[in-house]
Amino acid sequence: MVGLIQSIGFFGSTSLRSVSAADKTWTDFTGLFSSKKGAPYNWSGKAPEISYGIAKFDKRLIRALTYLAKPKQIKCGWNGQHEKITLSIEDTVMSSLSNPPDNLPSASTVDRGVGIRIASADEIKCTKIPLNEYCDTRVLMQAEKFDAKEIPLVVNKVLEADKPHYNPDCEYVCAVDYYPGSPIDALNESIAPQPNSAIVSLNPGEFKYEDIAENGKKAGVYKTALLAYELMTIDDKGCETQDGNEGYKRVIPTALILQKWVTDKMGNGWRDLKDFAEAKFPFRFQINSRLSGLSFDHLLDEKGLHFNY
């Protein structure tokens, strides 16, 4: 019985389902590490270890990350597509997550190849909008791209308004995922993706470039919630697959752990997300297991969103 409940992840993790580095599953996944559209990933630090032709990285992680890279319907989180995501696998043997006081520290799911962290996701994009003809004589009275910054999901990184933006004849406006004001050199990037109603209130909306530090934190909260919502709906019809995933085909993470600084800033959104998790995680993980389902951990504040199988 203990072996059975361990195999389904009641204790927060399962055994590694590795993949051959020559397998199409792995080569297709490595193709998602590029600057082209639909290939948003990069590694912060090392990539997964390959030993004797086997990648130390779980097939279910590959499925989940492939799903996150694809465009989606609003019911699966949003109707957008992730452009930039930084992944992290720390070089650690023991878990860097907190442990219940009556439980011994466990081996790291990241080190074992069944866990991953997301340190940043997508961009805040900023536009320079002329208020009169003195703003910029190069492009007369036309908005143009001004700056773009990747959104950190870690607490110790703060975005800065570090480009000159003191011209009173111009307005400098930013938003998450799109360039506001339809700049002439980014027309295909000036449409705002629409998030699911469950997380829409966390989006900071449009704001001044000089306020990017404060709104960068809000964007980090919004992106963390979005990624969590996407992962919790991965098995729904029309999300990863047209017919949905049932039984052994389900790929919702065993554990989905948010940063505490994020949940502290979510307000009622955190309670709503937990209620949603009760309906999504199998085997009543959200209610019955302290190590599985949706939770938070202050040790992730400087690491990012974590999920594992």
N, C-alpha and C positions, 0 to 999 in steps of 0.2 A: 504493500500500500504506500509506504514512504517513497519507493522508487517511482510509482505511478504519479503521485502528486508532484514529485520533483520534475518529472518529464513534461508536465503541462505548465510548470513555472510558478507553482504556488509559493515557493520560497524565493521568488524574485528573479530566477534565471533558469535557463535550460542548457543542455550541452551544445557544443559548436556543430553546426552543419557547414562544413568547409566546402570549398569549390576549387577545382583545378584552374590554374592560371592560364591554361590553354583552352578552357571551356568558353563557349560563346557568352555564357552568363557573365563571366568575369571580363572578357574583352569588351563587351557592350557597356558594362559598368564603367570601365576605365575611359571609355569614350565620352562619358559625361563630365570629364575634367578638361574643359576647353573654354575658350572665350566666345564660342559661337552660341547662338540662340538654342535653348533647350539643353545646354551642357553647362550648368551653373557652378559646378563644384571645384574646390581647391582644398588641399590639405594644409592645415596649420601644423608644421613640423613633419614628422614621419608619416609615410603611407603604410598600409598593412604589410606585414612581413610575408614573404613568399619563401617557403622552405620545401625542397625536393619537389618543386612544381605545384605545390598546394598553397593557396592564399589563405592566410589566417584571418578570415573574414566571413561572417555568416551569410548564407544565401538569403535569409529573411531580411537582413539589413540591406542587402543589394536590392531586393524587391521594394522595400519601403523607400529607399533613397531614389530609386528609379521612378517610383510613383510621385514623390515630391517634386521631381524635375519636370513633370508633365503639366500641361494646362488642365484646368478642372472646371467643374460646374460649381455654382455658388453653394449648393447644398453640401459640397465636400470641403468647404472653407472659403473659397473665393473663385472668381472667374478669371484670375490672373495666372501668371507663370513665373516661378522663381528665376531670377536672373543671376544672382550671386549668392553662394552659400559656402561658408568656410567650415570644414569638418575637422575634428580633433580626436586623436587617439593617444592618450597620454602614455608615456613609458613608465608604467607602474605595475607592480605585482599585486599589492594589496589594494582593495577598493578605496577610493577617495570619497566615498559617500558616507554619511553618518550611519551609525549602527544603533539598533535598540540596545539599551543597557544590559539586557539579559542575553545578547547574542554576540558571539565572537566575530571579529572582523573577517570578511569573506574575501576570496580572490576577486580581483577586479574583472568585471564583465568586459571592460575596454581591453584589458590585457589579454583576455581569453578569446577575443574576437567576436563576442556576441553583443557588444555595446558600442555606442558612438555618441559624440557630443557635437552640437552645432554652436559655434562661437559667434557667428554673424550671419545675417541673412538680408539680401536685397539692398536697396539703396534709397536714401533720401536724395531727391533730385531738385535742383534749384534753377530758377529762370531769372534773367535780367529783363525787366519790362520797362521800356521808355515811358516817362511821364510827359516829356516834351522833346523837341528836336535837339536839345543840348545833351541828351543822355549819351549818345554815341553816333558820331558822324559816319562811321563805317557802314552801319546797317540802320538806315533812317527809319525811326518809329516802328521797328519790328522787334518783337521779343526774341531772345536767343538764349541758348543753354549757358548756364553760368558755373555750376559746380554739381558734383555728385559724390556722395560719401556712403560707404557701406555701413549698414546698421549693426552696431555691436550688441550682442546679447549678454555681455559680461558687464559687471557693475563698475569695474575700475577703468573702463575706457569711455572717455567723454568726447563727443564731437566738438569741433571748434569752427567758428566763423573766421577762417584764416586767410580768406581771399579779400583783397580790397573791395569794400562795398559802401563807400562813403559819398558817392555821387548823389546829391539831393535831386537830381533830374531823372534818377532811375529808381525803380522799385525792385527789390530782390526778394522773391517769393519761392518757398520750398514746399514739397509734399512728399509723401511716401509712395514710391513706385512710379511716379510720373512727373513730368515737367509741367507745372501749371502755366497757364497763359498761352498755350499752343505756340511755342517758339518755332521760328522758321526752320531751324536746323534740327528739329526733333519732333516733327509732326506725328510720326508713328509712335512716339513715346509720351504723348501728351494726353492720353486717355486714361482716366483713373479706373483701375480694377475695382470691382465691387465685392466687398467681403460679405460673408454670411451675417445675418442680423444678430447672431449670438455674440459676435466680436466686433461689430462695426463701431460701437461706442469707444473702443480702445484706440482707434485710429486718430492721431492728432489733427488730421485735416491739413489745410494750408496755413503756413505761418511765415514770418519774416526770417530771412537768413540769419540775422543777428540773434535769433532765439533758437538756434539749431541745437545748442547744448541741452536745454530743457526738453525740447521736442525729440531729440535723438533718444533720450531715455524713454519717452512715451512710445516712440516707434519700436524700441526694443521690447517693451511690454506687449505691444500689438503683434509684432512678428512672432514672439514666443507663443502667444495664445493661438495665432493662426496655425503655426506648425503643429501644435498640440491638437487642435481641432481637425486638421487634415489627417493626422495619424490615427485619431480615434474614429474617423469615418472611412478609413481605407477599405474596410470590408463591405461598406454599403453598396447597393446597386448603383452603377453609373460612376463609381469613384475609381478604384484601381481597375475593376473589370465591369463590363456591361451588366452582367447578371449578379454581381456581388460574390463574396467569398463566404463559404460555410464550412463547418467541420474542420478537417485538417488543413484545408486551404486558407483558413483565416491567417492574417498576417499583422493584426493589431499588435503593437509591442506588449511584452509581458509587463514591463515597468516603463513608465513615462514620468520623468522627474524634472520639475521646473526649478528655476532659480528662486530662492526665497525673496530676493530683492524685487523680482517680477511679481510674485504673488502678493507681496505687501502693497504693491501699487495698483493691483487689479480691482480692489474694492469688491463689490458684489459680483463682479465677473468671475472671481475665483470660486465663489460658492456655486455659481451657475455651471462652471466648467466641471466641478466635482460632481454635481448632480447629473450632468451629461455623462460623465465617466461611469456612473453606476449602471447606466443602460447599455454602455458600449463594451466594457471589459467582460470577457467570458468567465464562467465558473464563480461568479460573484466576487472576483478578485478585489474590486473596489471596496467591498464591505468587509470581507473576511481575511484578507491578507495584508499585513503591514508592509510587505516587501514587494508587492505587485500592484498594478493599477496606477492611478494618477496620484502624485504626491509632490512635495517640494523638499529642497535641501539647501541649507545656507552654504555648504561647501561647494556648491555649483555656482555661486555668485561670480567667481572669477574664472569659471570654466565654460558655462553655457548650458543650454538645454540638453538633457541626457535621455536616451531611451535604449532599452536592451531587450533581448529575448532570453 
